[in-house]
């Protein structure tokens, strides 16, 4: 029976994606300690979540007014630790929970990323996932030695070749290469470990790779591309997709579209799990949940939105008045997360103002929260799942660790009662949890007659 996928959306930083999270009176503030993340891992594993995964940026938001002082003083995602190190703290505190982290194809080398996530997969007995991003922010580029972010389509062209190199290295050890025969003195079959010798337009990488094939074959690949080019990239490479739709009809359309794209590329669409981001506010009753939401809505500040809009769109929103419309030229120049711009323009139907962006983008706000007791939230999830809008849900936090604690306490039992979610783990690897096949060597390569981006 098809069951819901549940993913914990996590950040190795001082707040969730919503800056106000750290201001919540019940938020834990020891976010630089291993115990903080060990606790979150245990909560998710108690709820038999498929995995927890960390998003990441390689900079703090400082585009607004060209200064980071407002970011630090207001705690707007200003602490960002390396998610792979944090992930290992969670991994050592759990035994079944899948563990994912974000790494950029723009600022790292393929061999390094392939080795890093293969090692994590070994160290966690087959529970690793890599969230592939191309990095959109100019402030990230400046931290990594470039004057501005690489252009949108160029990032994805680079990322396609990056993925070919990573998968190529992952495939260079045959699954039975290791022998480990001490008596005979044979460690591994030399003819079953191959050199990649990749020479491409953007990368050269020789090998041999230095990590044997992992318990999962290779780590699960997570992707969140939502633009036309990004969706094609996700359809080619992603195994677990992360989307964010507030409208079910739009989500159904996107769900079918990416599956169709994957089929056109020769992939089995059923080997892709598509999960939609939600921000639940859960309690024992709907009225209690509504009280929680009302209290939370007092925490955000306008500067949270303005800062994250500036970061996300690579445009200093302090240069415009609140009710000053963007010109056509300014809209065309917004080079970051283009889906934000497109969504705001679509909703306003004209040249939006700064206030329009604040009202319609959803940046830094707890918008479209799913609020209720166990029944109301489970009803919402069941409808989206049953009517083909997604395969599961990414559970975003309004504060940490309370959001996930409340979800496990109140919602997971109701989903289990309805037969929509597991009562215990049936396997040991993340692929087992997700129902994904163990990949054969070379299975990522396009098949004859298929299309590629």
C-alpha positions in Angstrom: 0.0 0.0 0.0 1.3 3.5 -0.9 2.3 5.4 2.2 3.1 9.0 2.9 6.8 10.1 2.9 7.7 12.4 5.7 10.8 14.6 5.7 12.0 16.9 8.5 13.1 20.3 7.1 16.1 21.4 9.1 18.7 24.2 9.3 22.2 24.2 10.8 21.6 27.8 11.9 20.1 30.0 14.6 16.5 29.7 13.3 14.4 27.8 10.9 13.8 29.3 7.4 11.6 31.8 9.3 13.8 34.3 11.1 11.3 34.8 13.9 11.7 31.2 15.0 14.5 32.0 17.4 12.3 34.6 19.1 9.7 32.0 20.1 9.7 31.7 23.9 9.9 27.9 23.7 12.7 27.7 21.1 15.9 26.1 22.1 18.8 28.5 21.7 21.7 26.0 22.1 21.9 25.6 18.3 25.7 25.4 18.3 25.7 22.2 20.4 25.6 18.6 19.3 22.9 17.9 21.9 20.5 20.2 20.1 20.7 18.3 16.9 20.9 14.9 18.6 17.5 15.7 20.2 15.9 16.7 16.9 17.2 13.4 15.3 15.7 11.3 18.1 12.3 13.2 17.8 12.2 12.5 14.0 13.2 8.9 14.5 10.5 8.4 17.2 8.1 9.6 14.5 9.5 7.1 12.0 10.3 10.0 9.5 12.0 8.9 6.4 14.7 11.5 6.9 15.7 14.9 8.1 17.6 17.1 5.7 19.4 20.4 6.1 19.2 23.2 3.6 22.1 25.7 3.4 23.4 29.0 2.1 27.1 29.9 2.0 26.5 33.4 3.3 24.4 35.4 5.7 21.8 37.8 4.2 23.5 41.2 3.8 22.1 42.5 0.5 19.6 44.8 2.2 21.3 48.2 2.6 24.6 46.5 1.8 25.3 45.8 5.4 25.1 42.8 7.7 24.5 44.7 10.9 20.7 44.3 10.6 21.1 40.6 9.9 23.1 40.0 13.0 21.1 42.2 15.4 17.8 40.7 14.3 19.1 37.1 14.1 18.0 36.7 10.4 19.7 33.4 9.5 23.0 34.9 10.5 24.5 31.7 11.9 25.1 29.0 9.2 27.2 26.0 10.2 28.4 23.2 7.8 25.4 20.9 7.5 27.4 17.7 6.9 29.2 18.0 10.2 25.9 18.7 12.0 24.3 15.8 10.2 26.9 13.4 11.6 25.9 14.4 15.2 22.4 13.4 14.3 23.6 10.2 12.6 25.4 9.0 15.7 22.3 9.5 17.8 20.0 7.6 15.5 20.0 4.2 13.7 17.2 4.4 11.1 16.5 8.0 10.3 17.7 9.1 6.8 20.1 12.1 6.8 20.4 14.6 4.1 22.5 17.7 3.6 22.9 20.5 1.0 26.0 20.9 -1.1 26.5 23.3 -4.1 27.5 22.3 -7.6 28.7 25.8 -8.2 31.3 26.2 -5.5 32.7 22.7 -4.9 34.4 20.1 -7.1 32.6 16.8 -8.1 35.3 14.5 -6.7 35.1 16.2 -3.3 31.3 16.0 -3.1 31.2 12.4 -4.4 33.8 11.3 -1.7 32.0 13.3 1.1 28.6 11.8 0.6 29.9 8.3 -0.1 31.7 8.5 3.3 28.6 9.7 5.0 26.6 6.8 3.5 29.1 4.3 4.9 29.3 6.0 8.3 25.5 5.9 8.7 25.0 2.4 7.3 23.2 3.6 4.2 21.1 6.5 5.3 22.7 9.4 3.4 21.2 11.9 0.9 22.6 14.8 -1.0 20.5 17.9 -1.6 21.8 19.3 -4.9 21.7 23.1 -5.3 23.2 25.4 -7.8 23.4 28.5 -5.4 21.6 31.6 -6.5 22.8 34.4 -4.2 25.4 37.1 -5.1 26.6 37.2 -1.5 27.4 33.5 -1.7 29.4 34.1 -4.8 31.4 36.9 -3.1 32.3 34.6 -0.3 33.5 32.0 -2.7 35.6 34.3 -4.9 33.2 35.5 -7.6 31.8 39.0 -8.1 28.2 37.7 -8.5 26.2 34.5 -8.9 26.6 32.5 -12.1 23.7 32.9 -14.6 20.6 30.7 -14.1 20.9 28.4 -17.2 24.7 28.3 -16.9 24.4 27.1 -13.3 22.3 24.2 -14.5 24.5 23.4 -17.5 27.4 23.2 -15.1 25.4 21.1 -12.6 24.4 18.5 -15.3 28.1 17.8 -16.0 28.9 17.9 -12.3 26.3 15.2 -11.7 27.8 13.1 -14.5 31.2 13.3 -12.8 29.8 12.5 -9.3 27.8 9.5 -10.6 30.7 8.4 -12.7 32.9 8.2 -9.6 30.3 6.5 -7.6 30.1 3.8 -10.2 33.9 3.1 -10.5 33.9 0.5 -7.7 32.0 -2.6 -8.6 29.8 -3.9 -5.8 31.9 -7.0 -5.4 35.3 -5.3 -5.8 36.2 -5.7 -2.1 37.5 -9.2 -1.1 39.2 -8.6 2.3 40.9 -12.0 2.3 43.6 -11.7 4.9 44.9 -15.3 4.5 45.3 -14.9 0.7 46.5 -11.4 1.0 43.9 -10.1 -1.5 42.3 -6.8 -0.4 40.2 -6.1 -3.6 40.0 -7.0 -7.3 42.1 -4.5 -9.1 40.1 -5.1 -12.3 36.9 -4.2 -10.6 38.0 -0.7 -9.6 38.0 1.7 -12.6 39.3 5.1 -13.5 36.7 7.6 -14.6 39.0 9.7 -16.9 36.3 12.4 -17.4 37.2 15.2 -19.7 34.3 17.6 -20.3 33.5 21.2 -21.1 33.7 22.3 -17.5 35.4 19.5 -15.6 38.3 17.1 -15.8 38.4 14.4 -13.2 40.6 11.3 -13.5 40.1 8.9 -10.5 40.4 6.2 -9.4 37.8 7.0 -6.8 38.8 6.3 -3.2 35.6 5.1 -1.5 34.1 1.7 -2.2 30.5 1.4 -3.4 28.2 2.3 -0.5 25.4 0.4 1.2 22.8 2.2 -0.9 24.8 1.9 -4.2 25.0 5.6 -3.9 23.4 8.2 -1.7 19.8 9.4 -2.5 19.8 12.5 -4.6 17.4 15.3 -3.4 16.5 18.2 -5.7 14.3 21.2 -5.5 14.4 22.9 -9.0 11.2 24.7 -9.7 11.9 26.8 -12.8 11.6 25.3 -16.3 15.3 24.5 -16.5 15.4 23.6 -12.8 12.5 21.2 -13.2 14.1 19.4 -16.1 17.3 19.1 -14.0 15.2 17.6 -11.2 13.5 15.2 -13.5 16.8 13.9 -14.8 18.7 13.6 -11.5 16.4 13.8 -8.5 15.1 10.8 -6.6 13.5 12.8 -3.8 12.0 16.1 -5.0 11.3 19.0 -2.7 8.5 21.4 -3.9 6.5 24.2 -2.3 2.9 24.7 -3.5 0.1 26.2 -1.5 -2.6 25.4 -4.2 -3.5 21.8 -4.7 -4.4 22.1 -8.4 -1.1 23.7 -9.1 0.7 21.0 -7.2 -1.1 18.3 -9.1 -0.1 19.9 -12.4 3.5 20.2 -11.3 3.5 16.6 -10.0 2.3 15.2 -13.3 4.7 17.5 -15.3 7.9 16.4 -13.6 6.9 12.7 -13.8 6.2 13.2 -17.5 9.6 14.8 -17.9 11.3 12.0 -16.1 9.5 9.4 -18.3 10.7 11.2 -21.4 14.2 11.0 -20.1 13.9 7.2 -19.8 13.4 7.1 -16.0 10.7 5.3 -14.1 8.5 8.0 -12.6 7.6 5.8 -9.7 11.3 5.9 -8.6 10.9 9.6 -7.9 9.2 10.7 -4.7 7.8 14.3 -4.7 7.3 16.0 -1.4 5.6 19.3 -0.7 6.7 21.7 2.0 4.2 22.6 4.7 4.4 24.5 7.9 2.1 22.7 10.4 0.9 24.3 13.6 -0.3 21.3 15.5 -1.9 20.8 18.9 -4.3 18.5 20.7 -7.3 20.6 19.4 -7.9 23.0 16.6 -8.6 25.9 19.0 -5.3 25.3 20.8 -3.5 25.3 17.5 -5.2 28.6 16.5 -4.0 30.1 19.7 -0.5 29.0 19.0 -0.6 30.6 15.5 -2.0 33.9 16.9 0.8 34.1 19.4 3.4 33.2 16.8 2.2 35.9 14.4 3.4 38.6 16.8 7.0 37.6 16.4 8.0 38.5 12.8 9.4 41.9 11.8 9.3 43.8 8.5 13.1 43.7 8.4 12.9 39.9 8.2 11.0 40.0 4.9 13.0 42.9 3.4 16.3 41.2 4.2 15.3 37.8 2.8 13.7 39.3 -0.3 16.9 41.2 -1.0 18.9 38.1 -0.5 16.6 35.9 -2.6 16.3 38.2 -5.5 19.8 39.8 -5.5 18.3 43.3 -5.3 18.6 45.8 -2.5 15.0 46.5 -1.4 16.2 49.4 0.7 16.6 51.5 -2.5 12.8 51.7 -3.1 9.9 53.0 -1.1 7.3 50.6 0.2 4.7 51.7 -2.4 7.0 52.3 -5.3 6.4 50.0 -8.2 9.3 48.1 -9.8 10.1 49.1 -13.3 10.1 46.5 -16.1 13.9 46.8 -16.2 14.2 46.2 -12.5 12.0 43.1 -12.6 14.1 41.7 -15.5 17.2 42.3 -13.4 16.1 40.1 -10.5 18.5 37.3 -10.8 18.0 35.1 -7.7 15.1 32.8 -7.0 13.1 33.7 -10.1 10.0 31.7 -8.9 9.5 34.4 -6.2 9.4 37.2 -8.8 7.2 35.2 -11.1 4.7 34.3 -8.3 4.4 38.0 -7.2 4.0 39.3 -10.7 1.3 36.7 -11.4 -0.6 37.5 -8.2 -0.5 41.3 -8.6 -1.0 41.3 -12.4 1.1 44.4 -12.8 4.4 46.0 -11.8 4.5 45.1 -8.1 5.6 47.4 -5.3 7.9 46.5 -2.4 4.7 46.1 -0.3 3.3 43.7 -2.9 6.5 41.6 -2.6 6.1 41.5 1.1 2.4 40.5 0.9 2.7 37.8 -1.8 6.2 36.3 -1.7 5.9 34.4 1.6 9.5 35.2 2.5 10.2 35.1 6.2 6.5 34.6 7.1 4.4 31.7 8.4 2.0 31.9 5.5 -0.4 29.2 4.4 0.3 27.3 7.7 -1.7 24.1 8.1 -3.3 24.7 11.5 -5.3 22.2 13.6 -5.6 19.2 15.8 -4.7 15.7 14.6 -7.9 15.3 12.5 -7.7 18.6 10.7 -4.0 18.3 9.8 -4.3 14.6 8.8 -7.4 15.4 6.6 -5.3 18.0 4.8 -2.4 15.7 4.2 -4.6 12.8 3.2 -6.4 14.8 0.6 -3.2 16.1 -1.1 -1.7 12.6 -1.0 -4.8 10.7 -2.2 -5.6 13.2 -5.0 -2.1 13.0 -6.6 -0.6 16.3 -5.5 2.4 14.7 -3.9 4.0 11.6 -2.4 4.5 13.1 1.0 5.4 16.2 2.9 8.4 18.2 4.0 7.6 19.4 7.6 9.0 22.9 8.0 9.4 24.4 11.5 8.0 27.6 12.9 10.3 27.1 15.8 12.7 24.3 17.0 12.3 21.7 18.2 8.6 22.3 19.1 7.1 22.1 15.6 8.5 18.6 15.0 7.7 17.5 18.6 4.1 18.6 18.2 3.8 16.9 14.8 5.1 13.6 16.1 3.0 13.8 19.2 -0.3 14.8 17.6 -0.3 14.1 13.8 1.8 11.0 13.3 -0.5 8.7 15.4 -3.5 9.9 13.4 -1.8 9.2 10.1 -0.8 5.7 11.4 -4.4 5.0 12.5 -5.6 5.8 8.9 -3.0 3.4 7.5 -1.3 6.3 5.7 2.1 6.1 7.5 4.4 3.4 8.9 4.3 2.3 12.5 7.9 1.1 12.4 10.8 1.1 10.0 10.8 -2.0 7.7 14.4 -1.6 6.5 17.7 -0.1 7.4 18.6 2.2 4.6 17.0 5.4 3.3 16.2 3.7 0.0 14.3 1.0 2.0 12.2 3.7 3.7 11.4 5.5 0.4 10.8 2.4 -1.7 13.7 3.3 -4.1 15.6 0.5 -5.9 19.3 -0.1 -5.3 20.8 1.6 -8.3 22.8 -0.5 -10.8 26.1 0.9 -12.1 25.4 3.2 -15.0 21.6 3.3 -14.5 21.8 7.1 -14.3 22.9 7.3 -18.0 20.3 8.4 -20.6 18.7 5.5 -22.4 18.4 5.3 -26.2 15.7 7.6 -27.5 15.3 9.6 -24.3 15.6 13.3 -24.0 17.9 15.3 -21.8 17.7 19.0 -20.7 
